[in-house]
Amino acid sequence: MKSRISPNGLHIFDRHSGLNVLLDELRPEKEAWSLSPRQVSIALTNVCDLQCVYCYAPKHKAALHLEQVLTWLKELDAEGCLGVGFGGGEPTLHPDFVEICKRAAGETQLAVTFTTHGHHLTSQLVECLKGSIHFARISVDGVGQTYEEQRGKPFFSLLQGIELIADLSPFGINVVVNEQTVPELDAISELAEKAGASELLLLPQQATSSVASVNEVVNQDLQNWVSSYRGKVRLAVSEAGALGLPTCDPLPGERGLKSYAHIDASGVLRASSYSHIGAKIGDAGVMSSLKQLTNTVEIIQDTPS
């Protein structure tokens, strides 16, 4: 069990069961608040063998070093962070992926998660990761032909990946929602339920250099689908794309960089993977860069447009 002190009270978290308990009758002084974001995602590498047009990841080559990542994680862990999510690119293509996960789980109290397209999962890899992963996510952008057109990989290979990830840890299914995938949300939710997923994460398409954000028609279709959803798998939605969707914020005192931060494969700390504003993590460490980034964001927010 790990505890985190926040404006909302004392937050107790168990990474093995996923249990969260908030003692909100306690109101700690600001000086006692944990300094780290509650959750941090880290892009271990930009390398990926897919070329999805809606992918946010930079296309230049970059990868983080094992010891570098572990140093940051220990610092974040000590300052109250509860979990790290590894991504990319495709994180399983990082040469030290297994070692990073094992050491993150063994040398910190962080919940260790990762997001994968699933096509490089093998029985051997899953066996090596067991005990080091507390939750996993696999991307499912459409079913059948739609998936193959979106991702450029065989759908049957994805199904094999889902079967393997179900044997690793509790897992969720992610879906980028756009014109192609919104008509298939029923089929994706049925797949999630049949596979034993515990969560279906909706990721409304965000603008990149290649595509625009979801249009009003798709957004309305998504809202209608969520409103009528009666499936058994828990729904979640990314904060960036939650416009008009029902959400629950149990920790209103922790928003922005208090709640979440992203480290890209070049070692730049950002408010999210889509943000163009960042602070390079140097020898002073990740918390120093967090302070720098927080000040920059606050200046921008206070500057009249």
N, C-alpha and C positions, 0 to 999 in steps of 0.2 A: 504494500500500500504506500502511496505517495501523497503528500499534502502540498497544496499551493495556496498562498495567501493572496486574496484579491479584494477589490472594492466591494464584491458581492458577499464576501465572507470567507470561510475556510472550505476549500475545495479538496475533497479526498477522492483519490482515483486508484483503482486496481487494474493494472495493465493486463492481467491474465483473464479476468472475467469481463472487463470493460465496465465494471460498476463505477458510477459517479455519485458522490454524495456531497451536497452543498449545505453547510451549516450556516445559513444566512442570518441566524440570530446574532452571530458575531460580526462586528463591524471594525476590522482592524484599522489602525491609523495608516495614513498614506505611506509613511516611512517604512512600514513593515511589508508593503505589497511586494510580491515577487516581480522581479524586473524583466524576466524573459517573456516572450510571447507564449501563450498556452500551447500552441502547436507550431511546428516548423516543418516545411517541406524542403527537400534538398534534391536538386537535379544532379545526379552523380556524373552524368555524361550527356552530351548532345547527340551522341551516336544513336541512330535508329535505322532499321532496315525497312521501315515503312515511310511513305511520303504523303501523309494525310494533309490535304490543303488547309485544313482548319487547325493544324497543330501550332501551338504558340512557341515551341522550343526554337531557339536560335539555330541557324544552319551551319555556323562555323564550328570547327572542331574544338572541343574543350572537354576536360574531365578533371574531377577532383581526386586528390591523393588520399589514401586510406588514413594516414596519420593526421593529415589536415582535418578531415571530417571528424575523426574521433576527438581531436582537441576541441573542436567547436561544440560537439555534442556534450562533452563533459562540462564545459562552461555553461551551456544552456541548461543542462540537468541540474547543476548546482544553483541556478538562479530561478528554478521553479517551472521550467518547461515540462510538459507532461508526455509529449509524443513527437516522434519524427516520422515523416513519410518520405520514402525514397522514390524518386522518379527520374525523368530524363527529358528527351531521349528515352531510350529503353534501358532501365537500370540493370536488367539481367545481362546486358552486354558489357557492363563494366568488369574489367578483369578481376577486381577484388570484391565483387558484390557480396559473395557469401561471407567472406572474412569481415567485411564492414558490418553486415547484419549480426553476425555472431558476437563481435566485440561490442557493438552498440547495445545489444541485449545483455551481455555479460558484464560490461564495465559501467553501465549507467542504469538508472531506474526508468528510463524512457520506454514508452510503448513503441515498438518498431513495426512500421507498416511499409508497404510498397505498392506501386501501381504498375501493371505490366500489360502488354498486348497479348501475352500468353503463348506466343509461338516458339519461345525458346525454353519453356518449362519442360523438364524431363523428370522421370522418376528419381534419377540420381540427384538432380538439383534440389527437388523437393525434400528428399531425405536429408540432404546436407543442411537445409534451412530449418528443419523441424526443431522447435524449442527456441528459435531466435525470432520468429515472426508472430506477432500478436493479432494482426489483421492484414488481409491482402485485398487488393482491388484488381479487377480485370476489365478491360475496356471492350464493350460490345456495342458497336455503332451500326445497328441494324441486324437483320437476320438474313441468311441465305445469300441471294444475289446482291441485295442492297449492301450487306456487310462486305462482300468481296469487291464491290465497286468503290466503297468508301475506303477500305483498308488495303486492298490489293493482295489479300491473303485468302487461302481456302477456308471456308466456314467450318468444314469438318475439323481442320487443325485447331481452330478456336475452341470447338467443343471438347477436344482432347485436353486443351489447356485448362478449361473450366473444371473438367473432371480431376485433373492433377491438383489444381489450386484448392479444390474442396477437401483434399486429403492433407493439406498443409496446415490450415488454420481457418477460423471464421473468415468469411470473405464477402465482399460486395461487388456488384456489377455497376460499372460506370457507362453512361451513354451520352454522347454528344448529341444534343437535340437540334436538328436542322430540318430543312424541307424533305430530305430523304428519310430521316429516321422517325420523325414525329408520327407518321401513319403506322409505324411498327412498334409503338410503345406497348400495346397489348401483348404482342408476340414476345417482346423482350421481357416483360414482367412475368409472363408464363414460363419462359426459359429460366429466369432468376428463381422462381418458386420451385420449379422442377429440379434445378441444380442444387438447391439448398442454400442459396445466398441469403444473407441476413439483412442486406440493404440494397436498394436500387438508387444510385446517385444520378440525378439529372443535371447535365451540364449544358445549358443553353449556349449555342455556338457564340463565341466572342470574336470580335473583329481581329484579323491578322493582316499581314501584307497581301494575302491571297484571297481572303473572303471577308464579307461583311458580317456583322452581328445578325442574329435571327430577326426577321422582319415581323411586323405587327400580326400578320396572319398566322405565322408559326407560333408566335408567343401566345396568341389567343387560343390556338388549338391545344397548346401545352397546358394552359390554364384550365381549359375545359376538361382535358384528360385527367389532370390531377384532381379536379373537383369531383369527378365521377369515379375515381379509382376505388376499387373495393378489394384489391389484392391483399395477400397475406404478408408480402415482403415490405418492410419499412421503406418509405420514400424519404429521400433527402435531396436538397438542391444546393448548388454552389451559391455562395453569397453574391458573387458577381452577376449571376443571372437570375436572381430571385424576384425581379420586378413583377408585381402582380400575383405572385404565388404565396400561398399561406406558409408562414414560417413561424418558428418558435425560438426565442432568444432567452434562455434561462440565465444568461450572464450579461445583462445590459451594461454593466460597468466595465466590461472587457471588450472593447471594439478596436478595430484597426490593428496597429502593431502590438497592442496588448493581447490580442487574440491570436493573430496569425502573422507569420512572415515566411518569405521564400528565399532560398539561397540558390543562385543559378550555378551552372557548371563552370563558370569563370570565377566563382568565389565572390559574387556581388550579392549583397543583401537587399531584398526588395520587399515592398508591401504585398506584392502578389506576383505570380509568374507573368502577368500581363503588364505590369507596371514598367514604365520607362525610367523611373527614378530609382536610383540605387546608391549604395555605399559599399565600396570595395572593402572586404575584410582583410585587414593587415595584421602586423605583428601584435597590435594592441588587443586583438581578439574580437569575437563576434559581438560582445556586449557593447564595446566601444563603438562599433559600426552601427549598432542598433540605436544608440544615443544620437549619433550623427544623422542617421536617416530620419529619426523622429523629429529632430530639430528642423531638418529640411522640409519635411511634410507639413509641419506646423507653420513654417514661414509661407509656404505656397498657399495653404488654406487661409491664412490671414491676409494675403495680398489681394487687394481689390482687382476684379477681372475687368 
